[in-house]
Amino acid sequence: MLGLARREPARPADKTEWVAADIRWDDLTELFRGAGAVIHLAWMIQPTRRPLDTWRTNVLGSARVFRAVADAGVPNLAYSSSVGAYSPVRDDRPVDESWPTHGWPAAAYTREKAYVERLLDGFERAHPDRRVVRLRPGFIFQRAAASAQRRLFLGPLLPNPLVRPGVIPVVPDVPGLRFDAVHAADVAEAFRLAVTGDARGAFNIAADPVVTPRRLGELLHARVVPVPARAARAAVAAAWRLRLVPAPPELFDAFLHLPLLDSARARTELGWTPRFDSLDALTALLDGLRTGAGADTPPLAATAGGPLRIDEFRSGAGGSDITDRRRGVPPSDGTEYVPGLASGAPV
């Protein structure tokens, strides 16, 4: 198996050869040639304050991946979409894969996920002989990703020791605050099934039960307190303007309007059954946050923020990708180069 990553992992993986490649400008066609399938996982979260940079990787980079799959003659393509690609909802009825995928247009993440879905629609029309699978998972958690997810969404001011039962006193119950979660190991299994079977189309990937403020309060032994959505958004917006958090208020708006997922098709047609429930996945994340867990890859490294998280503060909380700010890779088009969290894995 050949794995592509903009920054190669420090620890080798079994039966995998790693090659450094960037989907924005490297020759992907030759790397894909002879592959039986390509799993496209590349995505950039930061810099949230510079949406043109994320667009170049997430949308233009994905277009290059799909074109390379076509040019290299790869017969199977699996793409990691997201619950964020779905259009907003007004109730808690789970949606199946037929729900519109127009995203929440005000947030870069959801807007770009929706746009890449349109790119895939065009790819399928132009190449009906290729088998395309798109997975739309809920929130993906694992212990090793905890430090990275804190950097990407919560920022440098969260003290790790606070994330333990009995220490955080309250959990806000904001209208719309509920979501699906799934463990990273179960998402990996869904991709394995996607490339080794004969399934086609879109599949929701989520484990039971739905995560609600009440369930989060039970995990943290905290009291659940109702908070108006307007007040919660105002707090997020203020923290964003002060550069205290890297997640913009538009992403918070999108989060409150995400649908819940009906994963019946994945279970019946893909043959997918999660080993972990959603609370197992969330508990793994919380344990990782409390202990500052990470992994031996640049995006997941626990030390990526520098001593005392100084690089996170220097980055301006969403102003750049702090995990790669000092590498000095030159741009391909004469514009300033700001690296992101792009990685791909052709099988």
N, C-alpha and C positions, 0 to 999 in steps of 0.2 A: 504494500500500500504506500502511495506517495502522499505526503502531507505538505501543503503549502502554507507558509505563514510569513508575514512581513518581518517578524522577529522570531527566530527559531527558538524552541524550548531548550532550557538548559539540560533537562533530563530526556534521554532518548525514549521513545515508545516502542513496545514490542511490535515486530513485524511492520514497522513504519520507517520510511526514509523521509527526512525533512529537507525541504528546499526553501530558501528565502526568496519570496516573490511578493510583489505589490500589485494588486489588481488594477491600480490606476494607470500603470504604464508598462509593466513587464509583459513579455511575450508569453501569453497563457496557452496559445494554440499548441506550441511544441510540447509544453508541459502536459497538456491533456491528451496528446496524441497516443492512441493505443489503450486508453483507459476504458474500462467497462462501464463506469459511472463516475459522475462528479457530484460531490456533496458541497453545495455552496453555503458556507456559514459566515462569510465575510460581512462585517458590519462595524460601523464607527458610531460611538455614542458621544464622545467629546471631540471637538469643543462645541458645547451647546450654544455658546455665545457667537459662534461663527458658522451659521448654517450652510454657507457655500462650501465649506470644507467637508462637512458631513455629506452634502449632496454629491460632491465629486467622488467620494468613495462609495457611498451606498447606492446611488442611482447610476452614475456614469460607470463606476467600477462594476456594478452588477451587469450592466449592458455589455461590457467587455467580456465578462465571464460567459454570458449566454452566447455571444458571438463566437467566442473561442470553442465552446462546446459544439456549436454547429460546424465550424470550420474544421475541427479535429475529428469530426465524425463520431463523437461519443453518443452511444445509443440511449443512455439513461441519465437523467438529471434530477437531483433532489435539492430543494431549496428550503432554507429556514426562514419562513415568514413569521408571523406573530399575531397574537390576539389584537395587537395594536393596528393591524391592517383593517380591521372591521369598522364599519360605520357605527356611530353612536346609537345607543338604545335608551329607552325611557322606563324600562321595567327589568325585572330579574329573571325573565324567562330565558333559559339557555338557547343559544342560536346554533344552528347547524352550518355546514359549509356553504349553503346557498345564500347566507346573509351577505348583503353588499359589502364590498371591501374598498371603501372610499376614505377610511381613516378619519382622524380628527384634523381638519386642514390647518389649524392654527399651530400645531406642534410639529416640529421638524421630524421627529422620530416616526410618528404615525403617518404623516404626509408622505415620507419617503418609503415606508413599508407599503403603503397603498400604491404608490407609483411603480414600485418594482413588481407588484402583482400585475399591473397593466403591461409591463415589459414581458412578463411571462406569458400573458394572454397572447401577445403578438408572436412570441417564440413558438407557442404551440400551434398557432394558425399557420405559420410559415414552415414548420417542421413537424407535420403530423406523424412522421415515422419515428419520432423520439418519444420515449416514455418520460413524462414529467410528473413528479410528486412534489407537492408543496405542503410542508407541515406548518400548522399555526398553533404553536404552544401558548399556554398561559405563562405566568411568571416562573422562570426557571431558577431554582435554588440548589445550592450545594455548599458544603462547608468550605471547600477550597476557594470558592469565588467570593467569600464574604468581604474581604478587604477591598477587592476590586469594586464590588457593588456599593460599598460605603463611599469609596472615592467618587464613583460615577453619579450617585444619586443623593447622598446625604452630606457629603463634604467632610472637612477635616475637624470639625468642632465636636463630633460625637465621641465622648469618652467610652472606650471599649468596655470597661468594667461595669458601666451602667446597664448593659444589655444582659440582664440576668433577672430571673424571677424574684419578685419582692422588692426590687430597687426602683424600677420605673413605677411611679404611683398611679398614673392614669393612662388610658388609651382613648384617643378622641374617636367618637362615633360620628363621623361626618356622613351626611346623606350621599349615597352612591359609593361609599367606601366598602367594597367587597370585591374579591377577585379570585381567580383560579390560579393554582400553583401546581408545579410538577417538579420532581427531582431530575437533575441533569442526567443521572444514569438511565432514567426511564426515557428521556428524550433521545439519548444515544441509541437505546434499543429500538425506538421508533424509526430512526434513520437506518439502522441495520436492516430492519424489516422492509423499509422503503426501497433499498437498493438491491436486496436479494430476492424480493418477491416480484409479483407482476401487477401490483396495484398502480393506479393512476389517479391524478387529481389531488384535491385538497383534503387534509385531515386535521381536525382539531385534536390537540394533545393536552389533556388536563386530568388531574387526579381528584378524587373526592376527599374530603368535603370542600365546599366553598369556604374560603377564608373570610371571616367577618370580624368586626371589632370585638364582638363578644368572645370569639374563639381566640383571638390574639390576646385579649385580656386574661383569658384562662391560662394561656401559656406563660404569660409574664406575671401572673398573680396580681394583676392591676385592675383598678376600678375603671369601668367604661363610662365616659362622660360625653353626653351629646354636645356637639359643636356645630354651629351653622356653617354651611359650605362657604358662604361669603366671608366669614371671619377666618376660616382656615386658609382660603385662597389669599386673603389680604396678608396673612402672616408669611405664606410662602413667597408672595410677590415682594414683600419688604426684605426678606432674607436674600432673595435673588438680586435685588437692586443694590444691596449692601455687599454683594459678593461673598455671602456666608455659606451659600449652598450652590451646587452646580446644576440642579434641576430647575428649569424655568416654570413659571406658573401655568403656562400653556400646556405643559406636560401633565401638571396636576389636574387641569381641566379634563384632559383626555382620559386620565386614569379614572376619574369619577364617572365617565360615560362609557367605559369599556363594557362589552357584553360578557355574560357568562357563557361558557362553552359546552356544547353537547358533543361528547367524544364517542358517541355510539358507533359512528362509521369507522373510526380507528380500531375499535375493539372487534368489530365484525368483519371488516374487509381487509384491514391491515394485519389483524391478528395480534394487536397490541394490548397488553395488560400491564398496568404499572405495578412495580414491586413495592413502591413507597406511596403512602397517601400524602395528601397536600400538607398535613400538619407535620409529618416526618420531614418533608422537604423544608418547611419553614423552621422547624426546630434545628435542623442542620445549619441553616443560615444564621440563626440567632446564636448558636454555639460558636460558629466561626467568627461572628462579630465580637462576641465576648472575649475570645482568645486571640483575635487578630490573625486569623488563619489566612493562608495563601497557598500558592502552588509554584512549581519551578517553571513557570512561563512568564515572560515579561508582563502581559496584561494582568495576570493574577498574582504577581509577586506581592507579598505582604509588605515588603520594604520599598515599593515603588514610589511612595510619597516622600521618601527621604527622612533623615533624622527629625523627630518631632513633627513630621508631616510638613516640613518646611517647603518642599516643592509643590505641595498641594496649595499652600497659600500663595506661593510665587506664581502659580498658573492662573490665578485670578478666579478660581472656582468656576470652571467651565470655559475659561478663556483659551485653553490649549490642553492637549493630552499630555499630562505630566509624566506618563510612563515612557515617553520617547522624545522629550523636548531637547535633549542634549546630543542627539545623534547626528544632526546636521546633514540629513539626506537632502540632496539638491532637488528642486522642483523640476517637473518635466515640461512645464509650459511657461516658465519665467515668473510665475507667481510665487508668493511666499509659501514654503512647505510647512504644513502643520500636520504631523502624523496622527493617526488614530488607531482604533482597535480593529484593524482589518486582518482577517485570516481566512484561509480557505482550505479545503481538504478533498482533493480529488481521490477517488478510490480506484 
